Amino acid sequence: MKTAIILGSILGLAHGTAAFAAPYVEVESNSSFTGNDYTGGSIYSHGGYEGELGENGSWFVQAGPELVLTDGAKSEVEFSGKAGTSFDITESTELYNEVSFITGSETSYGVKAGVRYSF
């Protein structure tokens, strides 16, 4: 329930700040290794929206099912999502951030932020 409230709030914020929102579908596969040993992975299929924030920014929000593949364990389907923004601070420098979550026995959350410089 907490996840639905958070996602709904993010969707409401994104919808209210955008002049135009473009829908998309993203399918992504991730794998983890320790040395040569495969430890697990996941495949998600998210539906999302993205749009502009003023002249120099953009936002996105996406969510959907995620197949969690743990080596030596039964696969599970969870619900995951992420939302983020990016802002151009110069023609070659961009600031970005993202929050993410995935359900499970306990809902896990992630946060990242960074700077990208293009040459």
Rosetta constraint file for C-alpha pairs under 8 A:
AtomPair CA 1 CA 5 HARMONIC 6.41 0.50
AtomPair CA 2 CA 6 HARMONIC 6.27 0.50
AtomPair CA 3 CA 7 HARMONIC 6.08 0.50
AtomPair CA 3 CA 101 HARMONIC 7.90 0.50
AtomPair CA 3 CA 103 HARMONIC 7.89 0.50
AtomPair CA 3 CA 107 HARMONIC 7.82 0.50
AtomPair CA 4 CA 8 HARMONIC 5.92 0.50
AtomPair CA 5 CA 9 HARMONIC 6.13 0.50
AtomPair CA 6 CA 10 HARMONIC 6.28 0.50
AtomPair CA 7 CA 11 HARMONIC 6.09 0.50
AtomPair CA 7 CA 81 HARMONIC 7.89 0.50
AtomPair CA 8 CA 12 HARMONIC 6.05 0.50
AtomPair CA 9 CA 13 HARMONIC 6.16 0.50
AtomPair CA 10 CA 14 HARMONIC 6.07 0.50
AtomPair CA 10 CA 61 HARMONIC 7.41 0.50
AtomPair CA 10 CA 83 HARMONIC 7.34 0.50
AtomPair CA 11 CA 15 HARMONIC 5.95 0.50
AtomPair CA 11 CA 61 HARMONIC 6.75 0.50
AtomPair CA 12 CA 16 HARMONIC 6.07 0.50
AtomPair CA 13 CA 17 HARMONIC 6.37 0.50
AtomPair CA 14 CA 18 HARMONIC 6.35 0.50
AtomPair CA 14 CA 59 HARMONIC 7.07 0.50
AtomPair CA 14 CA 60 HARMONIC 7.55 0.50
AtomPair CA 14 CA 61 HARMONIC 7.55 0.50
AtomPair CA 15 CA 21 HARMONIC 7.41 0.50
AtomPair CA 17 CA 53 HARMONIC 6.75 0.50
AtomPair CA 18 CA 51 HARMONIC 5.91 0.50
AtomPair CA 18 CA 52 HARMONIC 5.85 0.50
AtomPair CA 18 CA 53 HARMONIC 6.07 0.50
AtomPair CA 19 CA 51 HARMONIC 7.40 0.50
AtomPair CA 19 CA 52 HARMONIC 6.94 0.50
AtomPair CA 19 CA 53 HARMONIC 7.95 0.50
AtomPair CA 20 CA 51 HARMONIC 5.76 0.50
AtomPair CA 20 CA 52 HARMONIC 7.04 0.50
AtomPair CA 21 CA 49 HARMONIC 5.83 0.50
AtomPair CA 21 CA 50 HARMONIC 5.33 0.50
AtomPair CA 21 CA 51 HARMONIC 4.59 0.50
AtomPair CA 21 CA 52 HARMONIC 7.68 0.50
AtomPair CA 22 CA 49 HARMONIC 5.32 0.50
AtomPair CA 22 CA 50 HARMONIC 5.28 0.50
AtomPair CA 22 CA 51 HARMONIC 6.16 0.50
AtomPair CA 23 CA 47 HARMONIC 7.41 0.50
AtomPair CA 23 CA 48 HARMONIC 5.58 0.50
AtomPair CA 23 CA 49 HARMONIC 4.31 0.50
AtomPair CA 23 CA 50 HARMONIC 6.54 0.50
AtomPair CA 24 CA 47 HARMONIC 5.95 0.50
AtomPair CA 24 CA 48 HARMONIC 5.27 0.50
AtomPair CA 24 CA 49 HARMONIC 6.01 0.50
AtomPair CA 24 CA 50 HARMONIC 7.79 0.50
AtomPair CA 25 CA 45 HARMONIC 7.19 0.50
AtomPair CA 25 CA 46 HARMONIC 5.73 0.50
AtomPair CA 25 CA 47 HARMONIC 4.57 0.50
AtomPair CA 25 CA 48 HARMONIC 6.14 0.50
AtomPair CA 26 CA 44 HARMONIC 7.89 0.50
AtomPair CA 26 CA 45 HARMONIC 5.83 0.50
AtomPair CA 26 CA 46 HARMONIC 5.24 0.50
AtomPair CA 26 CA 47 HARMONIC 6.45 0.50
AtomPair CA 26 CA 48 HARMONIC 7.69 0.50
AtomPair CA 27 CA 43 HARMONIC 7.18 0.50
AtomPair CA 27 CA 44 HARMONIC 5.58 0.50
AtomPair CA 27 CA 45 HARMONIC 4.44 0.50
AtomPair CA 27 CA 46 HARMONIC 6.36 0.50
AtomPair CA 28 CA 43 HARMONIC 5.62 0.50
AtomPair CA 28 CA 44 HARMONIC 5.51 0.50
AtomPair CA 28 CA 45 HARMONIC 6.79 0.50
AtomPair CA 29 CA 41 HARMONIC 7.39 0.50
AtomPair CA 29 CA 42 HARMONIC 5.79 0.50
AtomPair CA 29 CA 43 HARMONIC 4.36 0.50
AtomPair CA 29 CA 44 HARMONIC 6.66 0.50
AtomPair CA 30 CA 41 HARMONIC 5.23 0.50
AtomPair CA 30 CA 42 HARMONIC 5.29 0.50
AtomPair CA 30 CA 43 HARMONIC 6.37 0.50
AtomPair CA 31 CA 38 HARMONIC 7.60 0.50
AtomPair CA 31 CA 39 HARMONIC 7.83 0.50
AtomPair CA 31 CA 40 HARMONIC 5.89 0.50
AtomPair CA 31 CA 41 HARMONIC 4.05 0.50
AtomPair CA 31 CA 42 HARMONIC 6.59 0.50
AtomPair CA 32 CA 38 HARMONIC 6.06 0.50
AtomPair CA 32 CA 39 HARMONIC 5.56 0.50
AtomPair CA 32 CA 40 HARMONIC 5.39 0.50
AtomPair CA 32 CA 41 HARMONIC 5.73 0.50
AtomPair CA 33 CA 37 HARMONIC 5.32 0.50
AtomPair CA 33 CA 38 HARMONIC 4.44 0.50
AtomPair CA 33 CA 39 HARMONIC 5.36 0.50
AtomPair CA 33 CA 40 HARMONIC 7.32 0.50
AtomPair CA 34 CA 38 HARMONIC 6.59 0.50
AtomPair CA 34 CA 39 HARMONIC 6.84 0.50
AtomPair CA 38 CA 71 HARMONIC 6.88 0.50
AtomPair CA 39 CA 70 HARMONIC 6.38 0.50
AtomPair CA 39 CA 71 HARMONIC 5.15 0.50
AtomPair CA 40 CA 68 HARMONIC 7.80 0.50
AtomPair CA 40 CA 69 HARMONIC 5.29 0.50
AtomPair CA 40 CA 70 HARMONIC 4.20 0.50
AtomPair CA 40 CA 71 HARMONIC 4.96 0.50
AtomPair CA 41 CA 68 HARMONIC 6.19 0.50
AtomPair CA 41 CA 69 HARMONIC 4.97 0.50
AtomPair CA 41 CA 70 HARMONIC 6.33 0.50
AtomPair CA 42 CA 66 HARMONIC 6.63 0.50
AtomPair CA 42 CA 67 HARMONIC 5.38 0.50
AtomPair CA 42 CA 68 HARMONIC 4.47 0.50
AtomPair CA 42 CA 69 HARMONIC 5.42 0.50
AtomPair CA 43 CA 66 HARMONIC 5.65 0.50
AtomPair CA 43 CA 67 HARMONIC 5.19 0.50
AtomPair CA 43 CA 68 HARMONIC 6.80 0.50
AtomPair CA 44 CA 64 HARMONIC 7.08 0.50
AtomPair CA 44 CA 65 HARMONIC 5.88 0.50
AtomPair CA 44 CA 66 HARMONIC 4.10 0.50
AtomPair CA 44 CA 67 HARMONIC 6.15 0.50
AtomPair CA 44 CA 80 HARMONIC 7.89 0.50
AtomPair CA 45 CA 63 HARMONIC 7.85 0.50
AtomPair CA 45 CA 64 HARMONIC 5.81 0.50
AtomPair CA 45 CA 65 HARMONIC 5.91 0.50
AtomPair CA 45 CA 66 HARMONIC 6.49 0.50
AtomPair CA 46 CA 62 HARMONIC 5.74 0.50
AtomPair CA 46 CA 63 HARMONIC 4.76 0.50
AtomPair CA 46 CA 64 HARMONIC 4.39 0.50
AtomPair CA 46 CA 65 HARMONIC 6.82 0.50
AtomPair CA 46 CA 81 HARMONIC 7.31 0.50
AtomPair CA 47 CA 62 HARMONIC 5.43 0.50
AtomPair CA 47 CA 63 HARMONIC 5.75 0.50
AtomPair CA 47 CA 64 HARMONIC 6.29 0.50
AtomPair CA 48 CA 60 HARMONIC 7.11 0.50
AtomPair CA 48 CA 61 HARMONIC 5.46 0.50
AtomPair CA 48 CA 62 HARMONIC 3.86 0.50
AtomPair CA 48 CA 63 HARMONIC 6.48 0.50
AtomPair CA 49 CA 60 HARMONIC 5.64 0.50
AtomPair CA 49 CA 61 HARMONIC 5.58 0.50
AtomPair CA 49 CA 62 HARMONIC 6.46 0.50
AtomPair CA 50 CA 58 HARMONIC 7.25 0.50
AtomPair CA 50 CA 59 HARMONIC 5.52 0.50
AtomPair CA 50 CA 60 HARMONIC 4.14 0.50
AtomPair CA 50 CA 61 HARMONIC 6.56 0.50
AtomPair CA 51 CA 58 HARMONIC 5.59 0.50
AtomPair CA 51 CA 59 HARMONIC 5.49 0.50
AtomPair CA 51 CA 60 HARMONIC 6.55 0.50
AtomPair CA 52 CA 56 HARMONIC 7.91 0.50
AtomPair CA 52 CA 57 HARMONIC 5.75 0.50
AtomPair CA 52 CA 58 HARMONIC 4.15 0.50
AtomPair CA 52 CA 59 HARMONIC 6.19 0.50
AtomPair CA 53 CA 57 HARMONIC 4.51 0.50
AtomPair CA 53 CA 58 HARMONIC 4.87 0.50
AtomPair CA 53 CA 59 HARMONIC 6.69 0.50
AtomPair CA 54 CA 58 HARMONIC 7.81 0.50
AtomPair CA 56 CA 87 HARMONIC 5.51 0.50
AtomPair CA 56 CA 88 HARMONIC 5.21 0.50
AtomPair CA 56 CA 89 HARMONIC 7.52 0.50
AtomPair CA 57 CA 85 HARMONIC 7.11 0.50
AtomPair CA 57 CA 86 HARMONIC 5.47 0.50
AtomPair CA 57 CA 87 HARMONIC 4.18 0.50
AtomPair CA 57 CA 88 HARMONIC 6.27 0.50
AtomPair CA 58 CA 85 HARMONIC 5.56 0.50
AtomPair CA 58 CA 86 HARMONIC 5.39 0.50
AtomPair CA 58 CA 87 HARMONIC 6.59 0.50
AtomPair CA 59 CA 83 HARMONIC 7.47 0.50
AtomPair CA 59 CA 84 HARMONIC 5.61 0.50
AtomPair CA 59 CA 85 HARMONIC 4.22 0.50
AtomPair CA 59 CA 86 HARMONIC 6.50 0.50
AtomPair CA 60 CA 83 HARMONIC 5.44 0.50
AtomPair CA 60 CA 84 HARMONIC 5.47 0.50
AtomPair CA 60 CA 85 HARMONIC 6.47 0.50
AtomPair CA 61 CA 81 HARMONIC 7.55 0.50
AtomPair CA 61 CA 82 HARMONIC 5.86 0.50
AtomPair CA 61 CA 83 HARMONIC 4.13 0.50
AtomPair CA 61 CA 84 HARMONIC 6.62 0.50
AtomPair CA 62 CA 81 HARMONIC 5.39 0.50
AtomPair CA 62 CA 82 HARMONIC 5.53 0.50
AtomPair CA 62 CA 83 HARMONIC 6.31 0.50
AtomPair CA 63 CA 79 HARMONIC 7.37 0.50
AtomPair CA 63 CA 80 HARMONIC 5.58 0.50
AtomPair CA 63 CA 81 HARMONIC 3.82 0.50
AtomPair CA 63 CA 82 HARMONIC 6.44 0.50
AtomPair CA 64 CA 79 HARMONIC 5.68 0.50
AtomPair CA 64 CA 80 HARMONIC 5.71 0.50
AtomPair CA 64 CA 81 HARMONIC 6.35 0.50
AtomPair CA 65 CA 77 HARMONIC 6.51 0.50
AtomPair CA 65 CA 78 HARMONIC 5.77 0.50
AtomPair CA 65 CA 79 HARMONIC 4.63 0.50
AtomPair CA 65 CA 80 HARMONIC 6.17 0.50
AtomPair CA 66 CA 77 HARMONIC 5.51 0.50
AtomPair CA 66 CA 78 HARMONIC 5.18 0.50
AtomPair CA 66 CA 79 HARMONIC 5.73 0.50
AtomPair CA 66 CA 80 HARMONIC 6.16 0.50
AtomPair CA 67 CA 75 HARMONIC 6.86 0.50
AtomPair CA 67 CA 76 HARMONIC 5.79 0.50
AtomPair CA 67 CA 77 HARMONIC 4.48 0.50
AtomPair CA 67 CA 78 HARMONIC 6.42 0.50
AtomPair CA 68 CA 75 HARMONIC 5.65 0.50
AtomPair CA 68 CA 76 HARMONIC 5.24 0.50
AtomPair CA 68 CA 77 HARMONIC 6.05 0.50
AtomPair CA 68 CA 78 HARMONIC 7.17 0.50
AtomPair CA 69 CA 73 HARMONIC 7.61 0.50
AtomPair CA 69 CA 74 HARMONIC 7.38 0.50
AtomPair CA 69 CA 75 HARMONIC 4.92 0.50
AtomPair CA 69 CA 76 HARMONIC 6.96 0.50
AtomPair CA 70 CA 74 HARMONIC 7.03 0.50
AtomPair CA 70 CA 75 HARMONIC 6.50 0.50
AtomPair CA 78 CA 102 HARMONIC 6.65 0.50
AtomPair CA 78 CA 103 HARMONIC 5.50 0.50
AtomPair CA 78 CA 104 HARMONIC 6.23 0.50
AtomPair CA 79 CA 102 HARMONIC 5.68 0.50
AtomPair CA 79 CA 103 HARMONIC 5.44 0.50
AtomPair CA 80 CA 100 HARMONIC 7.42 0.50
AtomPair CA 80 CA 101 HARMONIC 5.45 0.50
AtomPair CA 80 CA 102 HARMONIC 4.13 0.50
AtomPair CA 80 CA 103 HARMONIC 6.37 0.50
AtomPair CA 81 CA 100 HARMONIC 5.61 0.50
AtomPair CA 81 CA 101 HARMONIC 5.59 0.50
AtomPair CA 81 CA 102 HARMONIC 6.69 0.50
AtomPair CA 82 CA 98 HARMONIC 6.77 0.50
AtomPair CA 82 CA 99 HARMONIC 5.52 0.50
AtomPair CA 82 CA 100 HARMONIC 4.05 0.50
AtomPair CA 82 CA 101 HARMONIC 6.46 0.50
AtomPair CA 83 CA 98 HARMONIC 5.57 0.50
AtomPair CA 83 CA 99 HARMONIC 5.54 0.50
AtomPair CA 83 CA 100 HARMONIC 6.53 0.50
AtomPair CA 84 CA 96 HARMONIC 7.32 0.50
AtomPair CA 84 CA 97 HARMONIC 5.36 0.50
AtomPair CA 84 CA 98 HARMONIC 4.07 0.50
AtomPair CA 84 CA 99 HARMONIC 6.30 0.50
AtomPair CA 85 CA 96 HARMONIC 5.70 0.50
AtomPair CA 85 CA 97 HARMONIC 5.61 0.50
AtomPair CA 85 CA 98 HARMONIC 6.71 0.50
AtomPair CA 86 CA 94 HARMONIC 6.66 0.50
AtomPair CA 86 CA 95 HARMONIC 5.49 0.50
AtomPair CA 86 CA 96 HARMONIC 4.11 0.50
AtomPair CA 86 CA 97 HARMONIC 6.50 0.50
AtomPair CA 87 CA 94 HARMONIC 5.52 0.50
AtomPair CA 87 CA 95 HARMONIC 5.24 0.50
AtomPair CA 87 CA 96 HARMONIC 6.43 0.50
AtomPair CA 88 CA 92 HARMONIC 7.65 0.50
AtomPair CA 88 CA 93 HARMONIC 5.93 0.50
AtomPair CA 88 CA 94 HARMONIC 4.35 0.50
AtomPair CA 88 CA 95 HARMONIC 6.43 0.50
AtomPair CA 89 CA 93 HARMONIC 5.65 0.50
AtomPair CA 89 CA 94 HARMONIC 5.73 0.50
AtomPair CA 89 CA 95 HARMONIC 7.10 0.50
AtomPair CA 90 CA 94 HARMONIC 7.10 0.50
AtomPair CA 92 CA 117 HARMONIC 5.55 0.50
AtomPair CA 92 CA 118 HARMONIC 4.94 0.50
AtomPair CA 92 CA 119 HARMONIC 6.85 0.50
AtomPair CA 93 CA 115 HARMONIC 6.97 0.50
AtomPair CA 93 CA 116 HARMONIC 5.70 0.50
AtomPair CA 93 CA 117 HARMONIC 4.59 0.50
AtomPair CA 93 CA 118 HARMONIC 6.48 0.50
AtomPair CA 94 CA 115 HARMONIC 5.64 0.50
AtomPair CA 94 CA 116 HARMONIC 5.11 0.50
AtomPair CA 94 CA 117 HARMONIC 6.52 0.50
AtomPair CA 95 CA 113 HARMONIC 7.59 0.50
AtomPair CA 95 CA 114 HARMONIC 5.88 0.50
AtomPair CA 95 CA 115 HARMONIC 4.59 0.50
AtomPair CA 95 CA 116 HARMONIC 6.46 0.50
AtomPair CA 96 CA 113 HARMONIC 5.57 0.50
AtomPair CA 96 CA 114 HARMONIC 5.43 0.50
AtomPair CA 96 CA 115 HARMONIC 6.31 0.50
AtomPair CA 96 CA 116 HARMONIC 7.86 0.50
AtomPair CA 97 CA 111 HARMONIC 7.52 0.50
AtomPair CA 97 CA 112 HARMONIC 5.55 0.50
AtomPair CA 97 CA 113 HARMONIC 4.11 0.50
AtomPair CA 97 CA 114 HARMONIC 6.46 0.50
AtomPair CA 98 CA 111 HARMONIC 5.75 0.50
AtomPair CA 98 CA 112 HARMONIC 5.30 0.50
AtomPair CA 98 CA 113 HARMONIC 6.42 0.50
AtomPair CA 99 CA 109 HARMONIC 7.27 0.50
AtomPair CA 99 CA 110 HARMONIC 5.61 0.50
AtomPair CA 99 CA 111 HARMONIC 4.52 0.50
AtomPair CA 99 CA 112 HARMONIC 6.59 0.50
AtomPair CA 100 CA 109 HARMONIC 5.53 0.50
AtomPair CA 100 CA 110 HARMONIC 4.99 0.50
AtomPair CA 100 CA 111 HARMONIC 6.44 0.50
AtomPair CA 101 CA 107 HARMONIC 6.80 0.50
AtomPair CA 101 CA 108 HARMONIC 5.44 0.50
AtomPair CA 101 CA 109 HARMONIC 4.29 0.50
AtomPair CA 101 CA 110 HARMONIC 6.22 0.50
AtomPair CA 102 CA 107 HARMONIC 5.68 0.50
AtomPair CA 102 CA 108 HARMONIC 5.40 0.50
AtomPair CA 102 CA 109 HARMONIC 6.69 0.50
AtomPair CA 103 CA 107 HARMONIC 4.26 0.50
AtomPair CA 103 CA 108 HARMONIC 6.40 0.50
AtomPair CA 104 CA 108 HARMONIC 7.59 0.50
